Amino acid sequence: MYENYPSTGAGGQLPETPVDAPPPNSVQTAVRLMYAGAAISAISFILGLVTIGSVRHTLEKQYPSYSASKISTLVNAEIVIVVVAGIIGVGLWLWMAWANKRGKNWARITGTVFFGLYTLDLIFVAARSASGISTVFAIVTWLVGLGATIMLWRRDSTAYFRRDQQVY
């Protein structure tokens, strides 16, 4: 026997399934917040690069017994850390926005884990008494992540992320 196939609707197109449905407002808001997080991270990255020149002076004051060679090594390490962390940070925000917009449940879970890790990072930033601007960027970025995480776990978002698991 042959199985029935869905009939076409008006205009010869198959009816829209939940898989084809656009993301709900809560997911769209979370994605916009993730793009904002990427922009904030990019600005923070650029500011980190602009202020890298003051690192040498700060290290020389903190470690007066270090040789010039050792200070240069620390400055170079700081530059590498700023560049790598900046690129990874922006990239992760964009990746999570892309995947969550497409309803990938693993991305919702992964984004939540990243938010947990960022919470720990914020605690370390606060504990080491970072510069005022660094602390402000860390708090604002954390708040954006909190908002995105809350939006991803709302009831309508959960239904959107579970739509692939439905049997037709």
Buried (B, 14 or more C-beta within 10 A) or exposed (E): EEEEEEEEEEEEEEEEEEEEEEBBEBBBBBBBBBBBBBEBBBBBBEBBEEBBEEBBEBBBEEEEEBEEEEBEEBBEEBBEEBBEBBEEBBEBBBBBBBBBBEBBBEBBEBBBEBBEEBEEBBEEBEEEEBEEEBBEBBEBBBBBBBBBBBBBBBEEBBBBBEBEEEEE
